[in-house]
């Protein structure tokens, strides 16, 4: 994978509402050593990195369906010693490399796929696959592995500088296909990952050990090829919510949509033992905290600013001890900020607001591009020899249900 930084701007413009404003892609990969504090102060004991992934097409798309396609771009804010820095990096998947060679978009959209010119394909590329795998939806950490995720495609591993290392093999000879949301079991620390198939009525579950090596995979039969974006992991079971949104290749070949709503199929909930067995975009300008025992609801209203996915960063044993981290976009000024909220003083002013650096674009701006899924990790990245350590909000001794005592640790766990 190339480690050379991309510095050129994006000169093309689109009338697509999902390629303008907060959704407009940025072309350059930049570093900002110290972010400006707009308000508040950075907690001295906050140590780690907040990372968000989202679609950021480098070349003008042939067709575009948000949030179903685009090149992945990781945006990271690092905290250490009361200071914050920023870095972003394209996820250099094979599809990204193909279009980088061509210097223009060569893949069609998810709803309007088209054959790829064989002149741009290598010996390992499938000429019959018209879909571009871009790993632009999610990002997560498992053990020493930082992974950019798509939907039912290879996960791409990133290094300590966010640079793309290549497809994640999980200790096998080939990349394994993962979905955008995957779960780590808090007791053994193993990863359970989901991948659905566009063409067959099957969902595949992967069980990856805490050492990052695939232990086993098993299939679950469905009524039709279905989109399953997420699932629930309990102590002993996987829970799948299977709605009637299905993939239909025949409909697409006759001019219809590749995704079809089939209410006649109905919605099913599958509970599977861990051992195996058989339109409009949403934007949010407030966060809610719900007390599941009392039903009380607390809100933090960001006004006209649009909030991304908030990540909870624990700093003690109390359930509400910690922070909530997110990016905000202001449509009036077309700027983005990083915001940190105190989870106990949920409705109070933010602990800190950080102005993000301007991008190198034809019209310089300070927005990031709308992200999708975020994470927070204890490692600060951005440096040699940094060990990435996954720490769930509640940790247990391996193989037991005994909680690990963090009360004597004075730094938050990311």
Secondary structure as UniProt FT lines:
FT   HELIX           17..19
FT   HELIX           21..23
FT   STRAND          31..32
FT   STRAND          36..40
FT   TURN            44..45
FT   STRAND          48..55
FT   TURN            66..67
FT   STRAND          72..80
FT   TURN            81..82
FT   STRAND          83..90
FT   HELIX           94..102
FT   HELIX           118..120
FT   TURN            123..124
FT   TURN            127..128
FT   STRAND          138..142
FT   TURN            143..144
FT   STRAND          145..149
FT   STRAND          153..154
FT   STRAND          156..158
FT   TURN            160..161
FT   STRAND          164..167
FT   TURN            170..171
FT   STRAND          177..178
FT   STRAND          183..184
FT   TURN            186..188
FT   STRAND          191..196
FT   STRAND          202..208
FT   TURN            210..211
FT   STRAND          214..221
FT   STRAND          232..233
FT   STRAND          237..242
FT   STRAND          245..247
FT   HELIX           249..253
FT   TURN            254..255
FT   STRAND          259..261
FT   TURN            263..265
FT   STRAND          268..273
FT   TURN            274..275
FT   STRAND          286..290
FT   TURN            292..294
FT   STRAND          297..301
FT   TURN            303..304
FT   STRAND          305..307
FT   STRAND          311..314
FT   TURN            319..320
FT   STRAND          322..330
FT   TURN            331..334
FT   STRAND          335..342
FT   TURN            344..347
FT   STRAND          352..355
FT   STRAND          373..377
FT   TURN            384..385
FT   TURN            398..399
FT   TURN            407..408
//
